[in-house]
Amino acid sequence: MKSFADILKKRVRRENSGKIKLDFYTVKKATEDVLVAIFGKIGVKNIQVKLYKDNYIYLKIFKSIWKTEVNLNRGLIISKIQKRLKNKDIKGVRIIR
């Protein structure tokens, strides 16, 4: 099994300016790993990564209790994702219905 770092190196693309451009799969994988670390496997079953657009990660949450947990831990989630991806461009997490 490949490590996350190997997958990240393969999937990361650079723009003309040399800035790293992340694709949905890479951001989704990193977000899921962070959610497992914070909330465990039960949290991941109730929180689904739906979209990565304009440097925001959109999450679909199935139960209101998990929506509250995500809102309370939003800063921690974002900082851990940024650290995992080694990229500070991610602006935030948005919740969709």
Gaussian input, Z-matrix of N, CA and C with variables (Angstrom, degrees):
# hf/3-21g

backbone

0 1
 N
 C     1     B1
 C     2     B2     1     A1
 N     3     B3     2     A2     1     D1
 C     4     B4     3     A3     2     D2
 C     5     B5     4     A4     3     D3
 N     6     B6     5     A5     4     D4
 C     7     B7     6     A6     5     D5
 C     8     B8     7     A7     6     D6
 N     9     B9     8     A8     7     D7
 C    10    B10     9     A9     8     D8
 C    11    B11    10    A10     9     D9
 N    12    B12    11    A11    10    D10
 C    13    B13    12    A12    11    D11
 C    14    B14    13    A13    12    D12
 N    15    B15    14    A14    13    D13
 C    16    B16    15    A15    14    D14
 C    17    B17    16    A16    15    D15
 N    18    B18    17    A17    16    D16
 C    19    B19    18    A18    17    D17
 C    20    B20    19    A19    18    D18
 N    21    B21    20    A20    19    D19
 C    22    B22    21    A21    20    D20
 C    23    B23    22    A22    21    D21
 N    24    B24    23    A23    22    D22
 C    25    B25    24    A24    23    D23
 C    26    B26    25    A25    24    D24
 N    27    B27    26    A26    25    D25
 C    28    B28    27    A27    26    D26
 C    29    B29    28    A28    27    D27
 N    30    B30    29    A29    28    D28
 C    31    B31    30    A30    29    D29
 C    32    B32    31    A31    30    D30
 N    33    B33    32    A32    31    D31
 C    34    B34    33    A33    32    D32
 C    35    B35    34    A34    33    D33
 N    36    B36    35    A35    34    D34
 C    37    B37    36    A36    35    D35
 C    38    B38    37    A37    36    D36
 N    39    B39    38    A38    37    D37
 C    40    B40    39    A39    38    D38
 C    41    B41    40    A40    39    D39
 N    42    B42    41    A41    40    D40
 C    43    B43    42    A42    41    D41
 C    44    B44    43    A43    42    D42
 N    45    B45    44    A44    43    D43
 C    46    B46    45    A45    44    D44
 C    47    B47    46    A46    45    D45
 N    48    B48    47    A47    46    D46
 C    49    B49    48    A48    47    D47
 C    50    B50    49    A49    48    D48
 N    51    B51    50    A50    49    D49
 C    52    B52    51    A51    50    D50
 C    53    B53    52    A52    51    D51
 N    54    B54    53    A53    52    D52
 C    55    B55    54    A54    53    D53
 C    56    B56    55    A55    54    D54
 N    57    B57    56    A56    55    D55
 C    58    B58    57    A57    56    D56
 C    59    B59    58    A58    57    D57
 N    60    B60    59    A59    58    D58
 C    61    B61    60    A60    59    D59
 C    62    B62    61    A61    60    D60
 N    63    B63    62    A62    61    D61
 C    64    B64    63    A63    62    D62
 C    65    B65    64    A64    63    D63
 N    66    B66    65    A65    64    D64
 C    67    B67    66    A66    65    D65
 C    68    B68    67    A67    66    D66
 N    69    B69    68    A68    67    D67
 C    70    B70    69    A69    68    D68
 C    71    B71    70    A70    69    D69
 N    72    B72    71    A71    70    D70
 C    73    B73    72    A72    71    D71
 C    74    B74    73    A73    72    D72
 N    75    B75    74    A74    73    D73
 C    76    B76    75    A75    74    D74
 C    77    B77    76    A76    75    D75
 N    78    B78    77    A77    76    D76
 C    79    B79    78    A78    77    D77
 C    80    B80    79    A79    78    D78
 N    81    B81    80    A80    79    D79
 C    82    B82    81    A81    80    D80
 C    83    B83    82    A82    81    D81
 N    84    B84    83    A83    82    D82
 C    85    B85    84    A84    83    D83
 C    86    B86    85    A85    84    D84
 N    87    B87    86    A86    85    D85
 C    88    B88    87    A87    86    D86
 C    89    B89    88    A88    87    D87
 N    90    B90    89    A89    88    D88
 C    91    B91    90    A90    89    D89
 C    92    B92    91    A91    90    D90
 N    93    B93    92    A92    91    D91
 C    94    B94    93    A93    92    D92
 C    95    B95    94    A94    93    D93
 N    96    B96    95    A95    94    D94
 C    97    B97    96    A96    95    D95
 C    98    B98    97    A97    96    D96
 N    99    B99    98    A98    97    D97
 C   100   B100    99    A99    98    D98
 C   101   B101   100   A100    99    D99
 N   102   B102   101   A101   100   D100
 C   103   B103   102   A102   101   D101
 C   104   B104   103   A103   102   D102
 N   105   B105   104   A104   103   D103
 C   106   B106   105   A105   104   D104
 C   107   B107   106   A106   105   D105
 N   108   B108   107   A107   106   D106
 C   109   B109   108   A108   107   D107
 C   110   B110   109   A109   108   D108
 N   111   B111   110   A110   109   D109
 C   112   B112   111   A111   110   D110
 C   113   B113   112   A112   111   D111
 N   114   B114   113   A113   112   D112
 C   115   B115   114   A114   113   D113
 C   116   B116   115   A115   114   D114
 N   117   B117   116   A116   115   D115
 C   118   B118   117   A117   116   D116
 C   119   B119   118   A118   117   D117
 N   120   B120   119   A119   118   D118
 C   121   B121   120   A120   119   D119
 C   122   B122   121   A121   120   D120
 N   123   B123   122   A122   121   D121
 C   124   B124   123   A123   122   D122
 C   125   B125   124   A124   123   D123
 N   126   B126   125   A125   124   D124
 C   127   B127   126   A126   125   D125
 C   128   B128   127   A127   126   D126
 N   129   B129   128   A128   127   D127
 C   130   B130   129   A129   128   D128
 C   131   B131   130   A130   129   D129
 N   132   B132   131   A131   130   D130
 C   133   B133   132   A132   131   D131
 C   134   B134   133   A133   132   D132
 N   135   B135   134   A134   133   D133
 C   136   B136   135   A135   134   D134
 C   137   B137   136   A136   135   D135
 N   138   B138   137   A137   136   D136
 C   139   B139   138   A138   137   D137
 C   140   B140   139   A139   138   D138
 N   141   B141   140   A140   139   D139
 C   142   B142   141   A141   140   D140
 C   143   B143   142   A142   141   D141
 N   144   B144   143   A143   142   D142
 C   145   B145   144   A144   143   D143
 C   146   B146   145   A145   144   D144
 N   147   B147   146   A146   145   D145
 C   148   B148   147   A147   146   D146
 C   149   B149   148   A148   147   D147
 N   150   B150   149   A149   148   D148
 C   151   B151   150   A150   149   D149
 C   152   B152   151   A151   150   D150
 N   153   B153   152   A152   151   D151
 C   154   B154   153   A153   152   D152
 C   155   B155   154   A154   153   D153
 N   156   B156   155   A155   154   D154
 C   157   B157   156   A156   155   D155
 C   158   B158   157   A157   156   D156
 N   159   B159   158   A158   157   D157
 C   160   B160   159   A159   158   D158
 C   161   B161   160   A160   159   D159
 N   162   B162   161   A161   160   D160
 C   163   B163   162   A162   161   D161
 C   164   B164   163   A163   162   D162
 N   165   B165   164   A164   163   D163
 C   166   B166   165   A165   164   D164
 C   167   B167   166   A166   165   D165
 N   168   B168   167   A167   166   D166
 C   169   B169   168   A168   167   D167
 C   170   B170   169   A169   168   D168
 N   171   B171   170   A170   169   D169
 C   172   B172   171   A171   170   D170
 C   173   B173   172   A172   171   D171
 N   174   B174   173   A173   172   D172
 C   175   B175   174   A174   173   D173
 C   176   B176   175   A175   174   D174
 N   177   B177   176   A176   175   D175
 C   178   B178   177   A177   176   D176
 C   179   B179   178   A178   177   D177
 N   180   B180   179   A179   178   D178
 C   181   B181   180   A180   179   D179
 C   182   B182   181   A181   180   D180
 N   183   B183   182   A182   181   D181
 C   184   B184   183   A183   182   D182
 C   185   B185   184   A184   183   D183
 N   186   B186   185   A185   184   D184
 C   187   B187   186   A186   185   D185
 C   188   B188   187   A187   186   D186
 N   189   B189   188   A188   187   D187
 C   190   B190   189   A189   188   D188
 C   191   B191   190   A190   189   D189
 N   192   B192   191   A191   190   D190
 C   193   B193   192   A192   191   D191
 C   194   B194   193   A193   192   D192
 N   195   B195   194   A194   193   D193
 C   196   B196   195   A195   194   D194
 C   197   B197   196   A196   195   D195
 N   198   B198   197   A197   196   D196
 C   199   B199   198   A198   197   D197
 C   200   B200   199   A199   198   D198
 N   201   B201   200   A200   199   D199
 C   202   B202   201   A201   200   D200
 C   203   B203   202   A202   201   D201
 N   204   B204   203   A203   202   D202
 C   205   B205   204   A204   203   D203
 C   206   B206   205   A205   204   D204
 N   207   B207   206   A206   205   D205
 C   208   B208   207   A207   206   D206
 C   209   B209   208   A208   207   D207
 N   210   B210   209   A209   208   D208
 C   211   B211   210   A210   209   D209
 C   212   B212   211   A211   210   D210
 N   213   B213   212   A212   211   D211
 C   214   B214   213   A213   212   D212
 C   215   B215   214   A214   213   D213
 N   216   B216   215   A215   214   D214
 C   217   B217   216   A216   215   D215
 C   218   B218   217   A217   216   D216
 N   219   B219   218   A218   217   D217
 C   220   B220   219   A219   218   D218
 C   221   B221   220   A220   219   D219
 N   222   B222   221   A221   220   D220
 C   223   B223   222   A222   221   D221
 C   224   B224   223   A223   222   D222
 N   225   B225   224   A224   223   D223
 C   226   B226   225   A225   224   D224
 C   227   B227   226   A226   225   D225
 N   228   B228   227   A227   226   D226
 C   229   B229   228   A228   227   D227
 C   230   B230   229   A229   228   D228
 N   231   B231   230   A230   229   D229
 C   232   B232   231   A231   230   D230
 C   233   B233   232   A232   231   D231
 N   234   B234   233   A233   232   D232
 C   235   B235   234   A234   233   D233
 C   236   B236   235   A235   234   D234
 N   237   B237   236   A236   235   D235
 C   238   B238   237   A237   236   D236
 C   239   B239   238   A238   237   D237
 N   240   B240   239   A239   238   D238
 C   241   B241   240   A240   239   D239
 C   242   B242   241   A241   240   D240
 N   243   B243   242   A242   241   D241
 C   244   B244   243   A243   242   D242
 C   245   B245   244   A244   243   D243
 N   246   B246   245   A245   244   D244
 C   247   B247   246   A246   245   D245
 C   248   B248   247   A247   246   D246
 N   249   B249   248   A248   247   D247
 C   250   B250   249   A249   248   D248
 C   251   B251   250   A250   249   D249
 N   252   B252   251   A251   250   D250
 C   253   B253   252   A252   251   D251
 C   254   B254   253   A253   252   D252
 N   255   B255   254   A254   253   D253
 C   256   B256   255   A255   254   D254
 C   257   B257   256   A256   255   D255
 N   258   B258   257   A257   256   D256
 C   259   B259   258   A258   257   D257
 C   260   B260   259   A259   258   D258
 N   261   B261   260   A260   259   D259
 C   262   B262   261   A261   260   D260
 C   263   B263   262   A262   261   D261
 N   264   B264   263   A263   262   D262
 C   265   B265   264   A264   263   D263
 C   266   B266   265   A265   264   D264
 N   267   B267   266   A266   265   D265
 C   268   B268   267   A267   266   D266
 C   269   B269   268   A268   267   D267
 N   270   B270   269   A269   268   D268
 C   271   B271   270   A270   269   D269
 C   272   B272   271   A271   270   D270
 N   273   B273   272   A272   271   D271
 C   274   B274   273   A273   272   D272
 C   275   B275   274   A274   273   D273
 N   276   B276   275   A275   274   D274
 C   277   B277   276   A276   275   D275
 C   278   B278   277   A277   276   D276
 N   279   B279   278   A278   277   D277
 C   280   B280   279   A279   278   D278
 C   281   B281   280   A280   279   D279
 N   282   B282   281   A281   280   D280
 C   283   B283   282   A282   281   D281
 C   284   B284   283   A283   282   D282
 N   285   B285   284   A284   283   D283
 C   286   B286   285   A285   284   D284
 C   287   B287   286   A286   285   D285
 N   288   B288   287   A287   286   D286
 C   289   B289   288   A288   287   D287
 C   290   B290   289   A289   288   D288

   B1=1.4412
   B2=1.5274
   B3=1.3055
   B4=1.4534
   B5=1.5184
   B6=1.3198
   B7=1.4557
   B8=1.5318
   B9=1.3233
   B10=1.4534
   B11=1.5255
   B12=1.3249
   B13=1.4621
   B14=1.5236
   B15=1.3356
   B16=1.4591
   B17=1.5278
   B18=1.3220
   B19=1.4615
   B20=1.5233
   B21=1.3319
   B22=1.4565
   B23=1.5273
   B24=1.3182
   B25=1.4591
   B26=1.5199
   B27=1.3322
   B28=1.4560
   B29=1.5288
   B30=1.3307
   B31=1.4554
   B32=1.5244
   B33=1.3254
   B34=1.4648
   B35=1.5222
   B36=1.3228
   B37=1.4703
   B38=1.5163
   B39=1.3022
   B40=1.4637
   B41=1.5211
   B42=1.3365
   B43=1.4486
   B44=1.5200
   B45=1.3277
   B46=1.4594
   B47=1.5276
   B48=1.3236
   B49=1.4634
   B50=1.5283
   B51=1.3336
   B52=1.4535
   B53=1.5143
   B54=1.3187
   B55=1.4569
   B56=1.5222
   B57=1.3168
   B58=1.4590
   B59=1.5254
   B60=1.3321
   B61=1.4608
   B62=1.5280
   B63=1.3157
   B64=1.4558
   B65=1.5204
   B66=1.3184
   B67=1.4613
   B68=1.5311
   B69=1.3125
   B70=1.4616
   B71=1.5261
   B72=1.3285
   B73=1.4636
   B74=1.5313
   B75=1.3095
   B76=1.4623
   B77=1.5272
   B78=1.3297
   B79=1.4625
   B80=1.5252
   B81=1.3338
   B82=1.4642
   B83=1.5257
   B84=1.3181
   B85=1.4691
   B86=1.5286
   B87=1.3239
   B88=1.4656
   B89=1.5250
   B90=1.3351
   B91=1.4571
   B92=1.5229
   B93=1.3215
   B94=1.4646
   B95=1.5185
   B96=1.3240
   B97=1.4643
   B98=1.5282
   B99=1.3255
   B100=1.4634
   B101=1.5271
   B102=1.3313
   B103=1.4653
   B104=1.5238
   B105=1.3318
   B106=1.4672
   B107=1.5255
   B108=1.3142
   B109=1.4645
   B110=1.5324
   B111=1.3235
   B112=1.4646
   B113=1.5261
   B114=1.3367
   B115=1.4632
   B116=1.5233
   B117=1.3056
   B118=1.4579
   B119=1.5272
   B120=1.3201
   B121=1.4677
   B122=1.5249
   B123=1.3236
   B124=1.4605
   B125=1.5281
   B126=1.3139
   B127=1.4636
   B128=1.5084
   B129=1.3106
   B130=1.4637
   B131=1.5266
   B132=1.3207
   B133=1.4695
   B134=1.5215
   B135=1.3278
   B136=1.4571
   B137=1.5232
   B138=1.3195
   B139=1.4703
   B140=1.5245
   B141=1.3223
   B142=1.4577
   B143=1.5266
   B144=1.3250
   B145=1.4650
   B146=1.5270
   B147=1.3274
   B148=1.4598
   B149=1.5186
   B150=1.3345
   B151=1.4534
   B152=1.5203
   B153=1.3271
   B154=1.4575
   B155=1.5168
   B156=1.3303
   B157=1.4605
   B158=1.5215
   B159=1.3131
   B160=1.4678
   B161=1.5271
   B162=1.3232
   B163=1.4633
   B164=1.5329
   B165=1.3166
   B166=1.4621
   B167=1.5192
   B168=1.3195
   B169=1.4578
   B170=1.5265
   B171=1.3267
   B172=1.4547
   B173=1.5276
   B174=1.3341
   B175=1.4487
   B176=1.5204
   B177=1.3274
   B178=1.4539
   B179=1.5231
   B180=1.3322
   B181=1.4556
   B182=1.5187
   B183=1.3281
   B184=1.4560
   B185=1.5311
   B186=1.3216
   B187=1.4634
   B188=1.5236
   B189=1.3212
   B190=1.4623
   B191=1.5287
   B192=1.3017
   B193=1.4659
   B194=1.5295
   B195=1.3115
   B196=1.4672
   B197=1.5203
   B198=1.3197
   B199=1.4676
   B200=1.5273
   B201=1.3218
   B202=1.4607
   B203=1.5281
   B204=1.3197
   B205=1.4703
   B206=1.5317
   B207=1.3167
   B208=1.4719
   B209=1.5248
   B210=1.3247
   B211=1.4633
   B212=1.5251
   B213=1.3131
   B214=1.4596
   B215=1.5279
   B216=1.3205
   B217=1.4684
   B218=1.5286
   B219=1.3201
   B220=1.4712
   B221=1.5290
   B222=1.3029
   B223=1.4710
   B224=1.5186
   B225=1.3229
   B226=1.4638
   B227=1.5279
   B228=1.3173
   B229=1.4696
   B230=1.5261
   B231=1.3230
   B232=1.4660
   B233=1.5253
   B234=1.3236
   B235=1.4671
   B236=1.5299
   B237=1.3457
   B238=1.4662
   B239=1.5271
   B240=1.3296
   B241=1.4708
   B242=1.5240
   B243=1.3278
   B244=1.4655
   B245=1.5283
   B246=1.3092
   B247=1.4642
   B248=1.5292
   B249=1.3261
   B250=1.4757
   B251=1.5244
   B252=1.3352
   B253=1.4673
   B254=1.5228
   B255=1.3247
   B256=1.4695
   B257=1.5183
   B258=1.3456
   B259=1.4583
   B260=1.5211
   B261=1.3133
   B262=1.4669
   B263=1.5272
   B264=1.3242
   B265=1.4623
   B266=1.5258
   B267=1.3030
   B268=1.4594
   B269=1.5227
   B270=1.3320
   B271=1.4655
   B272=1.5195
   B273=1.3278
   B274=1.4461
   B275=1.5099
   B276=1.3204
   B277=1.4580
   B278=1.5235
   B279=1.3196
   B280=1.4591
   B281=1.5110
   B282=1.3251
   B283=1.4585
   B284=1.5249
   B285=1.3302
   B286=1.4712
   B287=1.5170
   B288=1.3268
   B289=1.4714
   B290=1.4819
   A1=108.94
   A2=116.14
   A3=120.64
   A4=110.32
   A5=115.43
   A6=119.61
   A7=109.20
   A8=115.19
   A9=119.94
   A10=111.00
   A11=117.31
   A12=121.28
   A13=111.14
   A14=117.79
   A15=121.12
   A16=111.13
   A17=116.02
   A18=120.41
   A19=110.08
   A20=116.37
   A21=121.15
   A22=111.23
   A23=117.49
   A24=120.59
   A25=111.67
   A26=116.32
   A27=120.75
   A28=112.08
   A29=117.47
   A30=121.40
   A31=114.17
   A32=118.30
   A33=120.71
   A34=109.10
   A35=113.79
   A36=120.11
   A37=108.50
   A38=115.64
   A39=120.04
   A40=109.03
   A41=114.20
   A42=119.90
   A43=108.44
   A44=116.63
   A45=120.99
   A46=112.26
   A47=117.08
   A48=120.78
   A49=112.49
   A50=117.30
   A51=121.07
   A52=112.81
   A53=116.24
   A54=121.88
   A55=109.23
   A56=116.71
   A57=121.27
   A58=109.79
   A59=115.65
   A60=121.45
   A61=107.67
   A62=116.26
   A63=121.59
   A64=110.26
   A65=116.11
   A66=120.30
   A67=109.65
   A68=116.03
   A69=121.94
   A70=112.03
   A71=117.31
   A72=120.37
   A73=111.62
   A74=117.25
   A75=121.82
   A76=110.73
   A77=116.46
   A78=120.54
   A79=110.39
   A80=116.85
   A81=121.20
   A82=110.67
   A83=116.83
   A84=121.69
   A85=110.88
   A86=116.85
   A87=120.68
   A88=110.83
   A89=117.14
   A90=121.45
   A91=110.77
   A92=117.16
   A93=120.44
   A94=111.38
   A95=117.23
   A96=120.58
   A97=111.11
   A98=116.49
   A99=120.89
   A100=110.56
   A101=117.13
   A102=120.42
   A103=111.50
   A104=117.31
   A105=120.68
   A106=109.65
   A107=117.27
   A108=121.14
   A109=111.41
   A110=117.31
   A111=120.54
   A112=112.07
   A113=117.04
   A114=121.49
   A115=114.61
   A116=118.21
   A117=121.00
   A118=111.38
   A119=115.62
   A120=120.94
   A121=112.46
   A122=117.88
   A123=120.54
   A124=110.28
   A125=116.81
   A126=120.67
   A127=112.00
   A128=116.92
   A129=121.24
   A130=111.15
   A131=117.24
   A132=120.09
   A133=111.32
   A134=117.40
   A135=122.09
   A136=113.83
   A137=116.86
   A138=121.99
   A139=107.39
   A140=116.35
   A141=120.91
   A142=109.99
   A143=116.61
   A144=121.58
   A145=107.40
   A146=116.61
   A147=121.12
   A148=113.49
   A149=117.34
   A150=119.49
   A151=110.17
   A152=115.46
   A153=121.99
   A154=106.56
   A155=115.36
   A156=119.95
   A157=109.53
   A158=116.71
   A159=123.14
   A160=112.06
   A161=116.10
   A162=124.24
   A163=113.89
   A164=117.31
   A165=122.52
   A166=108.93
   A167=115.70
   A168=122.06
   A169=107.12
   A170=116.09
   A171=121.69
   A172=109.23
   A173=115.19
   A174=121.67
   A175=110.27
   A176=116.09
   A177=121.41
   A178=106.23
   A179=115.42
   A180=120.75
   A181=108.24
   A182=115.70
   A183=120.97
   A184=114.51
   A185=118.68
   A186=121.21
   A187=109.39
   A188=115.40
   A189=120.38
   A190=113.04
   A191=117.86
   A192=120.59
   A193=110.67
   A194=116.79
   A195=120.79
   A196=110.86
   A197=117.35
   A198=120.38
   A199=109.54
   A200=116.04
   A201=121.01
   A202=110.72
   A203=116.37
   A204=120.41
   A205=111.27
   A206=116.70
   A207=120.13
   A208=109.94
   A209=117.71
   A210=120.46
   A211=111.84
   A212=117.68
   A213=121.13
   A214=112.55
   A215=116.41
   A216=121.43
   A217=113.14
   A218=117.15
   A219=121.91
   A220=112.37
   A221=117.89
   A222=121.39
   A223=112.40
   A224=116.21
   A225=121.00
   A226=110.69
   A227=116.64
   A228=121.09
   A229=110.41
   A230=116.35
   A231=120.61
   A232=110.73
   A233=117.26
   A234=119.55
   A235=111.89
   A236=117.36
   A237=119.45
   A238=111.81
   A239=117.21
   A240=119.81
   A241=109.73
   A242=116.65
   A243=120.05
   A244=111.26
   A245=116.17
   A246=120.58
   A247=110.56
   A248=116.41
   A249=121.52
   A250=111.19
   A251=116.64
   A252=121.01
   A253=113.00
   A254=116.43
   A255=121.65
   A256=110.14
   A257=114.48
   A258=121.40
   A259=108.50
   A260=117.51
   A261=122.26
   A262=112.63
   A263=118.61
   A264=121.40
   A265=113.64
   A266=118.50
   A267=120.63
   A268=108.59
   A269=115.43
   A270=121.33
   A271=112.91
   A272=117.25
   A273=117.56
   A274=113.96
   A275=112.97
   A276=122.16
   A277=107.09
   A278=115.92
   A279=121.26
   A280=109.32
   A281=114.65
   A282=120.63
   A283=109.15
   A284=115.55
   A285=120.62
   A286=108.72
   A287=115.19
   A288=120.03
   A289=111.47
   D1=134.86
   D2=179.69
   D3=-76.72
   D4=148.07
   D5=177.29
   D6=-79.35
   D7=162.65
   D8=179.21
   D9=-60.15
   D10=-37.77
   D11=-179.57
   D12=-62.33
   D13=-39.39
   D14=178.58
   D15=-66.07
   D16=-42.62
   D17=178.38
   D18=-64.00
   D19=-42.23
   D20=-179.26
   D21=-62.10
   D22=-44.37
   D23=179.56
   D24=-61.23
   D25=-38.27
   D26=-178.23
   D27=-72.46
   D28=-36.85
   D29=-171.78
   D30=-92.75
   D31=-15.83
   D32=-178.14
   D33=-75.14
   D34=134.00
   D35=178.36
   D36=-116.09
   D37=149.68
   D38=178.03
   D39=-109.37
   D40=139.40
   D41=175.15
   D42=-81.23
   D43=176.60
   D44=-179.76
   D45=-60.39
   D46=-30.35
   D47=-179.17
   D48=-77.46
   D49=-5.05
   D50=-178.11
   D51=90.57
   D52=-2.57
   D53=-180.00
   D54=-77.31
   D55=141.13
   D56=-178.47
   D57=-75.66
   D58=133.04
   D59=176.08
   D60=-114.22
   D61=122.69
   D62=-176.76
   D63=-94.18
   D64=145.90
   D65=175.45
   D66=-99.13
   D67=169.12
   D68=-175.36
   D69=-60.22
   D70=-44.42
   D71=-176.70
   D72=-59.41
   D73=-44.68
   D74=-178.40
   D75=-64.88
   D76=-44.82
   D77=179.48
   D78=-66.19
   D79=-39.88
   D80=179.41
   D81=-62.13
   D82=-46.59
   D83=-179.26
   D84=-62.06
   D85=-44.95
   D86=179.65
   D87=-64.80
   D88=-41.05
   D89=179.91
   D90=-65.12
   D91=-43.35
   D92=178.24
   D93=-62.82
   D94=-40.23
   D95=178.16
   D96=-63.06
   D97=-41.13
   D98=178.91
   D99=-67.60
   D100=-41.26
   D101=179.07
   D102=-63.70
   D103=-37.89
   D104=176.28
   D105=-64.32
   D106=-41.69
   D107=-179.48
   D108=-64.48
   D109=-36.70
   D110=-176.67
   D111=-86.66
   D112=-47.95
   D113=-171.46
   D114=-107.68
   D115=-12.29
   D116=-177.54
   D117=83.75
   D118=-179.00
   D119=-176.49
   D120=-67.17
   D121=-29.74
   D122=178.50
   D123=-65.97
   D124=-39.30
   D125=178.11
   D126=-62.84
   D127=-40.81
   D128=-178.89
   D129=-66.80
   D130=-30.60
   D131=177.28
   D132=-67.55
   D133=-25.57
   D134=-177.68
   D135=-103.20
   D136=-6.16
   D137=-179.61
   D138=-125.60
   D139=126.18
   D140=-176.00
   D141=-126.11
   D142=131.82
   D143=176.38
   D144=-79.91
   D145=120.64
   D146=-175.39
   D147=-105.67
   D148=-34.83
   D149=-170.10
   D150=-157.61
   D151=148.69
   D152=170.22
   D153=-129.18
   D154=109.73
   D155=-174.82
   D156=-145.29
   D157=137.00
   D158=177.76
   D159=52.41
   D160=39.88
   D161=178.41
   D162=65.02
   D163=20.75
   D164=173.02
   D165=-116.30
   D166=143.25
   D167=175.75
   D168=-102.52
   D169=124.76
   D170=-178.91
   D171=-101.56
   D172=125.23
   D173=-178.19
   D174=-114.03
   D175=139.26
   D176=171.77
   D177=-103.22
   D178=127.09
   D179=-176.54
   D180=-119.32
   D181=130.97
   D182=-171.57
   D183=-90.62
   D184=-20.91
   D185=-179.82
   D186=-131.20
   D187=143.04
   D188=-175.25
   D189=-62.91
   D190=-30.57
   D191=179.20
   D192=-62.93
   D193=-36.70
   D194=178.78
   D195=-74.21
   D196=-30.51
   D197=175.22
   D198=-62.39
   D199=-42.93
   D200=177.74
   D201=-63.02
   D202=-43.87
   D203=179.50
   D204=-61.86
   D205=-42.77
   D206=179.06
   D207=-64.54
   D208=-43.53
   D209=179.16
   D210=-62.59
   D211=-39.66
   D212=179.50
   D213=-69.02
   D214=-31.75
   D215=-176.24
   D216=-107.11
   D217=17.51
   D218=-175.66
   D219=-55.31
   D220=-47.84
   D221=-179.42
   D222=-62.17
   D223=-41.92
   D224=178.45
   D225=-64.69
   D226=-42.77
   D227=179.68
   D228=-60.68
   D229=-48.11
   D230=-178.06
   D231=-63.29
   D232=-46.53
   D233=-177.92
   D234=-63.79
   D235=-38.23
   D236=178.76
   D237=-69.86
   D238=-36.20
   D239=176.76
   D240=-65.89
   D241=-44.68
   D242=178.55
   D243=-60.23
   D244=-41.57
   D245=179.04
   D246=-65.92
   D247=-42.62
   D248=-178.82
   D249=-64.01
   D250=-41.37
   D251=-179.15
   D252=-86.41
   D253=-10.60
   D254=-175.72
   D255=55.81
   D256=45.81
   D257=-176.07
   D258=-148.79
   D259=124.26
   D260=-177.50
   D261=-94.65
   D262=7.76
   D263=-176.74
   D264=-74.64
   D265=-19.42
   D266=-178.02
   D267=-69.15
   D268=118.80
   D269=-174.50
   D270=-84.85
   D271=-33.60
   D272=-177.23
   D273=177.17
   D274=-175.83
   D275=179.39
   D276=-118.75
   D277=131.65
   D278=176.61
   D279=-119.66
   D280=144.53
   D281=-178.93
   D282=-103.41
   D283=130.06
   D284=178.23
   D285=-115.91
   D286=162.35
   D287=178.94
   D288=-94.22

